[in-house]
Amino acid sequence: MATATLRIDLSALCNNWRSLNALAQGKAGAVVKADAYGLGLAPVAKALARAGARSFFVAVAEEGVALRRILGKGPQISVFSGHMAGDTGLIRDARLTPMLNSIDQMLRHVEALPGHPFGVQLDTGMNRLGMEEAEWTALREVALDQRPTLIMSHLACADAPDHAMNARQLQVFRQMTDGLKVPRSLAATGGTLLGPDYHFDMVRPGIGLYGGLPYVDARPVVSLDIPVIQIRDVAVGETVGYANAWVARGPSRVATISAGYADGIIRAMGPRAHLHTGSSAVPVIGRISMDMIGVDVTGLAQEPEQLELIGPHQSVDTVAGFADTIGYEILTSLGARHKRIYA
Ligand SMILES: *Cc1c(COP(=O)(O)O)cnc(C)c1O
């Protein structure tokens, strides 16, 4: 076995959903955009549906079509990008619920698919998607007449609980929606953890389901073990890898492992990255190549057959830190070449 093994613990995933659902004042949906954050849409969505999730969120209509095939008729599938030009057939046939972002989208939707369910996305300060206050004021009566399934907005700084932006967005969301008889949703994972004021009728966790920060109590879902292809002795002064980036300061044992930046192991993490064998940490040395990485295993009592990049000794977020990025990017970068095992 020369490819790395990515293990995805579906029972930990379901546990994370249940915990967030129990924490929520209303219900918890499940965000499964980007192939369920890189972990595989079909196994992830089926497991979550079995655990009780009834409301799923995707980024674009095409993902919604794939999800409808996987889940069948029952669950609600909402699309964050709304009703874009060219999406009408997909939305109708797969019975997707677009989260409409603008007056243009609202007009497109009610003209093309009168009576078809939709939600409304409001901008409360992030300036990424959604109707602004003036737009919403102009459209509100018309929109409410058509009974939206959900009114939602998204927080820009929810992973920083003390950030003043959170309270500001909450206040704007309340101003725009208080008193309306439509279910509301403001919180993703971070917002759910800010407390019940942020929950409304539906929370929309993504990363928390997959075991990533800011959900510190999440059960880890992913592990990644990379097989060792070869171990060699390297003498003082010899170099390892492209550009001679690492020079042996003493007699060394160097393992070459079978994964690289083509597998989502971001090249920039090289200088800081470690892997584990049991509780021993071993550093990456030299440049990360497309399909291979050099690791200094000098001094290990036993020659490892594989090394753990993500697992019990090192979380997704620790690995993200090696590359100055976030767990989301590590998960969604995981490549197609890993052997995937769903437990
Ligand atoms: C991605 C996304 C989510 C989920 O966010 P997490 O931080 O992964 O929980 C929720 N809502 C919207 C609008 C999103 O784009």
The ligand as an SDF file (V2000), in Angstrom:
LIG
                    3D

 15 15  0  0  0  0  0  0  0  0999 V2000
  -19.7020   27.5710    5.2260 C   0  0  0  0  0  0  0  0  0  0  0  0
  -20.8920   28.2260    5.8290 C   0  0  0  0  0  0  0  0  0  0  0  0
  -21.4170   27.7640    7.0460 C   0  0  0  0  0  0  0  0  0  0  0  0
  -20.7170   26.7500    7.9130 C   0  0  0  0  0  0  0  0  0  0  0  0
  -19.6450   27.4040    8.5530 O   0  0  0  0  0  0  0  0  0  0  0  0
  -18.6920   26.6740    9.6050 P   0  0  0  0  0  0  0  0  0  0  0  0
  -17.8270   27.7700   10.1050 O   0  0  0  0  0  0  0  0  0  0  0  0
  -17.9470   25.6360    8.8510 O   0  0  0  0  0  0  0  0  0  0  0  0
  -19.5590   26.0910   10.6690 O   0  0  0  0  0  0  0  0  0  0  0  0
  -22.6120   28.3190    7.4790 C   0  0  0  0  0  0  0  0  0  0  0  0
  -23.2410   29.3020    6.7810 N   0  0  0  0  0  0  0  0  0  0  0  0
  -22.7390   29.7960    5.6290 C   0  0  0  0  0  0  0  0  0  0  0  0
  -23.4570   30.8680    4.9200 C   0  0  0  0  0  0  0  0  0  0  0  0
  -21.5440   29.2810    5.1140 C   0  0  0  0  0  0  0  0  0  0  0  0
  -21.0470   29.7830    3.9800 O   0  0  0  0  0  0  0  0  0  0  0  0
  1  2  1  0
  2  3  1  0
  2 14  2  0
  3  4  1  0
  3 10  2  0
  4  5  1  0
  5  6  1  0
  6  7  2  0
  6  8  1  0
  6  9  1  0
 10 11  1  0
 11 12  2  0
 12 13  1  0
 12 14  1  0
 14 15  1  0
M  END
$$$$
